[in-house]
Amino acid sequence: MANIKSAKKRILVNRTKMERNKAIKSGVKTSIKKVHAAIAANDKEAANAALLHAISKIDKAASKGVYHKNTASRKISRLSLACNKLA
């Protein structure tokens, strides 16, 4: 256990940030699953609506530093490609 005051603070701050990042990542994963579920159901309209929501979530996560910008771009690209194959 940390004895120094600044080390104790780092532990608290890191825990807070970890919980925040976990919540954001969980939301992104949920929105991605919704896109994949719509694609599996062969529902183009629902897939496109879910895709827009997922892109928004992924971009926000990247802007907050939860995901690297290239990781976010890759996730968006793969989802868009999967939705475009429905046509």
N, CA, C and O atoms as a MOPAC input file, in Angstrom:
PM7 MOZYME 1SCF
protein

 N      0.84400 1    -1.18900 1     0.00000 1
 C      0.00000 1     0.00000 1     0.00000 1
 C      0.88200 1     1.24300 1     0.00000 1
 O      1.93400 1     1.27500 1     0.63800 1
 N      0.44600 1     2.24000 1    -0.71000 1
 C      1.21300 1     3.47900 1    -0.81400 1
 C      1.16800 1     4.25300 1     0.50700 1
 O      0.14700 1     4.28200 1     1.19300 1
 N      2.30000 1     4.88000 1     0.84300 1
 C      2.38200 1     5.69300 1     2.05200 1
 C      2.41700 1     7.17500 1     1.73000 1
 O      1.98000 1     8.00100 1     2.53100 1
 N      2.93300 1     7.51100 1     0.56000 1
 C      3.09200 1     8.90900 1     0.17600 1
 C      1.74900 1     9.44900 1    -0.31700 1
 O      1.00900 1     8.75800 1    -1.01800 1
 N      1.45200 1    10.67000 1     0.05100 1
 C      0.15900 1    11.28200 1    -0.26400 1
 C     -0.09500 1    11.32600 1    -1.76700 1
 O     -1.19900 1    11.01700 1    -2.21700 1
 N      0.91700 1    11.70700 1    -2.55000 1
 C      0.73200 1    11.79800 1    -3.99700 1
 C      0.49100 1    10.42000 1    -4.61200 1
 O     -0.26000 1    10.29800 1    -5.58000 1
 N      1.12300 1     9.38000 1    -4.05700 1
 C      0.91200 1     8.02500 1    -4.55900 1
 C     -0.50600 1     7.54600 1    -4.25600 1
 O     -1.12900 1     6.86100 1    -5.06700 1
 N     -1.00900 1     7.91900 1    -3.06900 1
 C     -2.38800 1     7.57200 1    -2.72000 1
 C     -3.37000 1     8.24600 1    -3.67300 1
 O     -4.36400 1     7.64800 1    -4.08400 1
 N     -3.07800 1     9.49900 1    -4.01800 1
 C     -3.94400 1    10.23500 1    -4.93600 1
 C     -3.91600 1     9.59100 1    -6.32000 1
 O     -4.95600 1     9.47000 1    -6.96800 1
 N     -2.73200 1     9.17500 1    -6.77700 1
 C     -2.62200 1     8.53300 1    -8.08600 1
 C     -3.47700 1     7.27500 1    -8.14200 1
 O     -4.12300 1     6.99700 1    -9.15200 1
 N     -3.47500 1     6.51300 1    -7.04100 1
 C     -4.28100 1     5.29100 1    -6.99400 1
 C     -5.75700 1     5.63100 1    -7.18400 1
 O     -6.45600 1     4.96500 1    -7.94800 1
 N     -6.23200 1     6.66800 1    -6.49000 1
 C     -7.63800 1     7.07300 1    -6.61500 1
 C     -7.96300 1     7.58300 1    -8.00900 1
 O     -8.99500 1     7.23100 1    -8.58100 1
 N     -7.07700 1     8.41900 1    -8.55600 1
 C     -7.31600 1     8.99900 1    -9.88200 1
 C     -7.30300 1     7.90800 1   -10.94900 1
 O     -8.14000 1     7.90200 1   -11.85200 1
 N     -6.34500 1     6.98500 1   -10.83800 1
 C     -6.26000 1     5.89700 1   -11.81400 1
 C     -7.50000 1     5.00800 1   -11.76700 1
 O     -7.97900 1     4.55600 1   -12.80700 1
 N     -8.01700 1     4.75800 1   -10.57400 1
 C     -9.21700 1     3.93000 1   -10.44000 1
 C    -10.41100 1     4.63700 1   -11.09900 1
 O    -11.20500 1     4.01000 1   -11.80100 1
 N    -10.52200 1     5.94900 1   -10.86300 1
 C    -11.61800 1     6.71700 1   -11.45400 1
 C    -11.54800 1     6.68300 1   -12.97700 1
 O    -12.55700 1     6.46100 1   -13.64500 1
 N    -10.35200 1     6.90500 1   -13.52200 1
 C    -10.18800 1     6.89500 1   -14.97100 1
 C    -10.44500 1     5.51700 1   -15.55600 1
 O    -11.01500 1     5.39600 1   -16.64000 1
 N    -10.02300 1     4.46800 1   -14.83600 1
 C    -10.23500 1     3.10400 1   -15.30900 1
 C    -11.73100 1     2.80900 1   -15.40900 1
 O    -12.18700 1     2.21300 1   -16.38500 1
 N    -12.49100 1     3.22600 1   -14.40000 1
 C    -13.93700 1     2.98700 1   -14.41400 1
 C    -14.61100 1     3.74400 1   -15.54800 1
 O    -15.51700 1     3.22200 1   -16.19900 1
 N    -14.16900 1     4.97400 1   -15.78300 1
 C    -14.71700 1     5.78400 1   -16.87100 1
 C    -14.41800 1     5.13900 1   -18.21800 1
 O    -15.30000 1     5.01400 1   -19.06800 1
 N    -13.15800 1     4.72700 1   -18.40600 1
 C    -12.76700 1     4.10000 1   -19.66700 1
 C    -13.51300 1     2.79400 1   -19.89400 1
 O    -13.91200 1     2.48200 1   -21.01600 1
 N    -13.69800 1     2.03100 1   -18.81400 1
 C    -14.40600 1     0.76200 1   -18.93100 1
 C    -15.85400 1     0.98500 1   -19.36600 1
 O    -16.38400 1     0.23900 1   -20.19000 1
 N    -16.48500 1     2.01000 1   -18.80900 1
 C    -17.87500 1     2.31700 1   -19.17100 1
 C    -17.97400 1     2.73200 1   -20.63600 1
 O    -18.89300 1     2.31400 1   -21.34000 1
 N    -17.03800 1     3.54500 1   -21.09300 1
 C    -17.06000 1     4.00600 1   -22.48300 1
 C    -16.81700 1     2.83400 1   -23.43000 1
 O    -17.51000 1     2.69600 1   -24.43700 1
 N    -15.83000 1     1.98700 1   -23.11000 1
 C    -15.53200 1     0.82500 1   -23.96300 1
 C    -16.71100 1    -0.13300 1   -24.01700 1
 O    -17.00500 1    -0.70700 1   -25.06600 1
 N    -17.38700 1    -0.30600 1   -22.88700 1
 C    -18.54600 1    -1.18400 1   -22.83500 1
 C    -19.66800 1    -0.66100 1   -23.73400 1
 O    -20.32800 1    -1.43300 1   -24.43000 1
 N    -19.87500 1     0.65400 1   -23.71100 1
 C    -20.89000 1     1.25900 1   -24.57400 1
 C    -20.57100 1     1.08300 1   -26.04400 1
 O    -21.46200 1     0.83900 1   -26.85800 1
 N    -19.29400 1     1.20800 1   -26.38200 1
 C    -18.87600 1     1.01800 1   -27.78000 1
 C    -19.12500 1    -0.42600 1   -28.20500 1
 O    -19.64900 1    -0.67900 1   -29.28900 1
 N    -18.74800 1    -1.36900 1   -27.34600 1
 C    -18.93300 1    -2.78300 1   -27.67900 1
 C    -20.41000 1    -3.11900 1   -27.86100 1
 O    -20.77700 1    -3.88300 1   -28.75300 1
 N    -21.25000 1    -2.54200 1   -27.00900 1
 C    -22.69400 1    -2.78200 1   -27.11300 1
 C    -23.24100 1    -2.25800 1   -28.43400 1
 O    -24.04000 1    -2.92800 1   -29.08700 1
 N    -22.81100 1    -1.05800 1   -28.83000 1
 C    -23.30400 1    -0.49000 1   -30.08700 1
 C    -22.80200 1    -1.29100 1   -31.28800 1
 O    -23.51000 1    -1.41600 1   -32.28800 1
 N    -21.59100 1    -1.83200 1   -31.19800 1
 C    -21.06000 1    -2.67200 1   -32.27900 1
 C    -21.86100 1    -3.96300 1   -32.38000 1
 O    -22.15700 1    -4.43500 1   -33.47800 1
 N    -22.21100 1    -4.53500 1   -31.22200 1
 C    -23.00500 1    -5.77100 1   -31.22000 1
 C    -24.37700 1    -5.54000 1   -31.84400 1
 O    -24.90900 1    -6.41900 1   -32.52200 1
 N    -24.95200 1    -4.35300 1   -31.61700 1
 C    -26.25400 1    -4.03600 1   -32.20300 1
 C    -26.16700 1    -3.97300 1   -33.72600 1
 O    -27.08200 1    -4.40700 1   -34.42500 1
 N    -25.05600 1    -3.42800 1   -34.23600 1
 C    -24.86000 1    -3.37800 1   -35.68900 1
 C    -24.75300 1    -4.79400 1   -36.23900 1
 O    -25.38800 1    -5.11900 1   -37.24200 1
 N    -23.95600 1    -5.63700 1   -35.59200 1
 C    -23.78400 1    -7.01500 1   -36.05400 1
 C    -25.08700 1    -7.80300 1   -35.97600 1
 O    -25.35700 1    -8.64400 1   -36.83300 1
 N    -25.89900 1    -7.53400 1   -34.94800 1
 C    -27.19100 1    -8.22400 1   -34.82000 1
 C    -28.12500 1    -7.83200 1   -35.95900 1
 O    -28.83700 1    -8.67700 1   -36.50200 1
 N    -28.12300 1    -6.54000 1   -36.32500 1
 C    -28.97200 1    -6.07600 1   -37.42700 1
 C    -28.49500 1    -6.66600 1   -38.75300 1
 O    -29.30300 1    -6.99800 1   -39.62000 1
 N    -27.18300 1    -6.79200 1   -38.90100 1
 C    -26.64000 1    -7.38800 1   -40.12900 1
 C    -27.02600 1    -8.86100 1   -40.20300 1
 O    -27.39700 1    -9.35400 1   -41.26800 1
 N    -26.93800 1    -9.56200 1   -39.07900 1
 C    -27.30300 1   -10.98500 1   -39.03700 1
 C    -28.78300 1   -11.18000 1   -39.34500 1
 O    -29.17100 1   -12.18600 1   -39.93900 1
 N    -29.61100 1   -10.21400 1   -38.93900 1
 C    -31.05000 1   -10.29300 1   -39.20800 1
 C    -31.38300 1    -9.83300 1   -40.62600 1
 O    -32.54100 1    -9.88500 1   -41.04100 1
 N    -30.37200 1    -9.38600 1   -41.36500 1
 C    -30.52600 1    -8.93100 1   -42.75200 1
 C    -31.44100 1    -7.70800 1   -42.85200 1
 O    -32.15900 1    -7.54600 1   -43.83900 1
 N    -31.41400 1    -6.85900 1   -41.83800 1
 C    -32.24000 1    -5.65200 1   -41.78100 1
 C    -31.36200 1    -4.44000 1   -42.09500 1
 O    -30.65300 1    -3.93000 1   -41.22800 1
 N    -31.42400 1    -3.99100 1   -43.35100 1
 C    -30.53300 1    -2.91500 1   -43.80800 1
 C    -30.80600 1    -1.58800 1   -43.10300 1
 O    -29.87300 1    -0.87300 1   -42.73600 1
 N    -32.07600 1    -1.26100 1   -42.91500 1
 C    -32.42700 1     0.01300 1   -42.26700 1
 C    -31.93100 1     0.06400 1   -40.82000 1
 O    -31.33000 1     1.04800 1   -40.39000 1
 N    -32.19200 1    -1.00600 1   -40.08500 1
 C    -31.76100 1    -1.06500 1   -38.68200 1
 C    -30.23900 1    -1.06800 1   -38.59200 1
 O    -29.66400 1    -0.47000 1   -37.68300 1
 N    -29.59100 1    -1.74500 1   -39.53800 1
 C    -28.12500 1    -1.80000 1   -39.53700 1
 C    -27.53800 1    -0.41400 1   -39.76500 1
 O    -26.57700 1    -0.03000 1   -39.09900 1
 N    -28.10700 1     0.33800 1   -40.69700 1
 C    -27.59700 1     1.68800 1   -40.97700 1
 C    -27.83600 1     2.63200 1   -39.79700 1
 O    -26.98200 1     3.45800 1   -39.47300 1
 N    -29.00000 1     2.50500 1   -39.15800 1
 C    -29.28500 1     3.33600 1   -37.98700 1
 C    -28.32700 1     3.00200 1   -36.84100 1
 O    -27.79700 1     3.89300 1   -36.17800 1
 N    -28.11700 1     1.70300 1   -36.62300 1
 C    -27.19500 1     1.27400 1   -35.57000 1
 C    -25.76700 1     1.67100 1   -35.90400 1
 O    -24.97600 1     1.97600 1   -35.01100 1
 N    -25.43500 1     1.66800 1   -37.19600 1
 C    -24.09200 1     2.05900 1   -37.63200 1
 C    -23.82100 1     3.52100 1   -37.30400 1
 O    -22.74500 1     3.85400 1   -36.80800 1
 N    -24.77800 1     4.39100 1   -37.57500 1
 C    -24.60200 1     5.81000 1   -37.26800 1
 C    -24.38100 1     6.01800 1   -35.77300 1
 O    -23.52900 1     6.80800 1   -35.36500 1
 N    -25.14900 1     5.30900 1   -34.96900 1
 C    -25.00500 1     5.41500 1   -33.50900 1
 C    -23.63400 1     4.88800 1   -33.06400 1
 O    -22.98200 1     5.48600 1   -32.20900 1
 N    -23.20700 1     3.77300 1   -33.64800 1
 C    -21.92400 1     3.17400 1   -33.28500 1
 C    -20.76500 1     4.07600 1   -33.68900 1
 O    -19.79800 1     4.21500 1   -32.94000 1
 N    -20.85500 1     4.69000 1   -34.86500 1
 C    -19.79500 1     5.59300 1   -35.32300 1
 C    -19.67200 1     6.77200 1   -34.36500 1
 O    -18.56400 1     7.19400 1   -34.03300 1
 N    -20.80100 1     7.29800 1   -33.92400 1
 C    -20.79600 1     8.40600 1   -32.97800 1
 C    -20.11400 1     8.00000 1   -31.67200 1
 O    -19.28100 1     8.73700 1   -31.14600 1
 N    -20.47300 1     6.81800 1   -31.14800 1
 C    -19.87700 1     6.32700 1   -29.90100 1
 C    -18.36800 1     6.13100 1   -30.05100 1
 O    -17.60200 1     6.50000 1   -29.16100 1
 N    -17.94400 1     5.55200 1   -31.17200 1
 C    -16.52500 1     5.27000 1   -31.39200 1
 C    -15.74200 1     6.56900 1   -31.51900 1
 O    -14.65300 1     6.69400 1   -30.96000 1
 N    -16.29200 1     7.53900 1   -32.25400 1
 C    -15.61100 1     8.83200 1   -32.40500 1
 C    -15.46800 1     9.54800 1   -31.06400 1
 O    -14.42500 1    10.13400 1   -30.77600 1
 N    -16.51900 1     9.49800 1   -30.24500 1
 C    -16.44600 1    10.13600 1   -28.93100 1
 C    -15.39200 1     9.45500 1   -28.05900 1
 O    -14.65100 1    10.12400 1   -27.34000 1
 N    -15.32900 1     8.13300 1   -28.12500 1
 C    -14.33100 1     7.40500 1   -27.34700 1
 C    -12.92200 1     7.77200 1   -27.79700 1
 O    -12.01700 1     7.89500 1   -26.97100 1
 N    -12.73200 1     7.94800 1   -29.10500 1
 C    -11.40900 1     8.32200 1   -29.62400 1
 C    -11.05300 1     9.74700 1   -29.20800 1
 O     -9.89800 1    10.03300 1   -28.88900 1
 N    -12.03700 1    10.63700 1   -29.21000 1
 C    -11.75400 1    12.03000 1   -28.84700 1
 C    -11.43400 1    12.15800 1   -27.35100 1
 O    -10.73000 1    13.08100 1   -26.94100 1
 N    -11.95700 1    11.22300 1   -26.53700 1
 C    -11.68500 1    11.25400 1   -25.09900 1
 C    -10.41200 1    10.49300 1   -24.74400 1
 O    -10.00600 1    10.46200 1   -23.58200 1
 N     -9.78900 1     9.88400 1   -25.74000 1
 C     -8.52700 1     9.19400 1   -25.49700 1
 C     -8.67100 1     7.75900 1   -25.05000 1
 O     -7.69100 1     7.13900 1   -24.63700 1
 N     -9.87100 1     7.21900 1   -25.12500 1
 C    -10.07700 1     5.82900 1   -24.72300 1
 C     -9.52900 1     4.89400 1   -25.80200 1
 O     -8.91500 1     3.87200 1   -25.49700 1
 N     -9.75600 1     5.25400 1   -27.06300 1
 C     -9.22000 1     4.50900 1   -28.19300 1
 C     -8.24700 1     5.39300 1   -28.96200 1
 O     -8.42100 1     6.61000 1   -29.02300 1
 N     -7.22300 1     4.77800 1   -29.55000 1
 C     -6.32400 1     5.49200 1   -30.45500 1
 C     -7.10800 1     5.81100 1   -31.71700 1
 O     -8.02600 1     5.07600 1   -32.08000 1
 N     -6.75700 1     6.89300 1   -32.38600 1
 C     -7.53400 1     7.32200 1   -33.55900 1
 C     -7.51000 1     6.27900 1   -34.66800 1
 O     -8.49700 1     6.12600 1   -35.38700 1
 N     -6.40200 1     5.56100 1   -34.82100 1
 C     -6.33900 1     4.52700 1   -35.85700 1
 C     -7.20800 1     3.32100 1   -35.50000 1
 O     -7.79800 1     2.69400 1   -36.38000 1
 N     -7.28400 1     3.00400 1   -34.22300 1
 C     -8.14400 1     1.90600 1   -33.76500 1
 C     -9.60300 1     2.25700 1   -34.03300 1
 O    -10.37500 1     1.42700 1   -34.51400 1
 N     -9.96800 1     3.48500 1   -33.72000 1
 C    -11.34100 1     3.94100 1   -33.96000 1
 C    -11.65300 1     3.90000 1   -35.45100 1
 O    -12.72300 1     3.44900 1   -35.85900 1
 N    -10.72300 1     4.36600 1   -36.24900 1
 C    -10.91000 1     4.37600 1   -37.70200 1
 C    -11.08000 1     2.95600 1   -38.24000 1
 O    -11.91800 1     2.71100 1   -39.10800 1
 N    -10.28700 1     2.03100 1   -37.72300 1
 C    -10.36700 1     0.63100 1   -38.15800 1
 C    -11.71700 1     0.02500 1   -37.79300 1
 O    -12.32200 1    -0.68100 1   -38.60000 1
 N    -12.18900 1     0.29800 1   -36.58300 1
 C    -13.48200 1    -0.23700 1   -36.13900 1
 C    -14.61700 1     0.29800 1   -37.02600 1
 O    -15.50000 1    -0.45000 1   -37.44500 1
 N    -14.57200 1     1.60700 1   -37.29900 1
 C    -15.60100 1     2.23000 1   -38.13300 1
 C    -15.56100 1     1.65100 1   -39.54100 1
 O    -16.60100 1     1.36200 1   -40.13200 1
 N    -14.36200 1     1.48600 1   -40.06900 1
 C    -14.20200 1     0.96200 1   -41.42000 1
 C    -14.76800 1    -0.44800 1   -41.54300 1
 O    -15.45900 1    -0.76100 1   -42.51100 1
 N    -14.47900 1    -1.28200 1   -40.57800 1
 C    -14.95100 1    -2.65700 1   -40.62500 1
 C    -16.46900 1    -2.73900 1   -40.48700 1
 O    -17.11000 1    -3.56300 1   -41.14000 1
 N    -17.04000 1    -1.89300 1   -39.64600 1
 C    -18.50100 1    -1.88000 1   -39.50500 1
 C    -19.16500 1    -1.38800 1   -40.78800 1
 O    -20.16000 1    -1.95300 1   -41.24200 1
 N    -18.59900 1    -0.32400 1   -41.36800 1
 C    -19.16300 1     0.23500 1   -42.59600 1
 C    -19.09600 1    -0.78700 1   -43.72500 1
 O    -20.04600 1    -0.93400 1   -44.49400 1
 N    -17.98800 1    -1.48100 1   -43.82100 1
 C    -17.82400 1    -2.50800 1   -44.85700 1
 C    -18.85700 1    -3.61100 1   -44.69400 1
 O    -19.44100 1    -4.07300 1   -45.67400 1
 N    -19.08000 1    -4.03200 1   -43.46000 1
 C    -20.06800 1    -5.08700 1   -43.19800 1
 C    -21.47600 1    -4.62800 1   -43.56800 1
 O    -22.26300 1    -5.40400 1   -44.10900 1
 N    -21.79600 1    -3.34800 1   -43.27200 1
 C    -23.13000 1    -2.81900 1   -43.61700 1
 C    -23.28200 1    -2.67900 1   -45.12500 1
 O    -24.35600 1    -2.93800 1   -45.66700 1
 N    -22.23000 1    -2.27600 1   -45.79600 1
 C    -22.30100 1    -2.10000 1   -47.24900 1
 C    -22.44800 1    -3.43400 1   -47.98700 1
 O    -22.95500 1    -3.46600 1   -49.10800 1
 N    -22.02000 1    -4.50800 1   -47.38100 1
 C    -22.16200 1    -5.83100 1   -48.01400 1
 C    -23.60700 1    -6.31700 1   -48.00700 1
 O    -23.95800 1    -7.25400 1   -48.72500 1
 N    -24.45400 1    -5.66800 1   -47.18100 1
 C    -25.87400 1    -6.04800 1   -47.12700 1
 C    -26.60300 1    -5.72500 1   -48.43000 1
 O    -27.59100 1    -6.37800 1   -48.76600 1
 N    -26.12500 1    -4.73500 1   -49.15400 1
 C    -26.78900 1    -4.27200 1   -50.38300 1
 C    -26.88600 1    -5.34400 1   -51.40200 1
 O    -27.41700 1    -5.11500 1   -52.48900 1

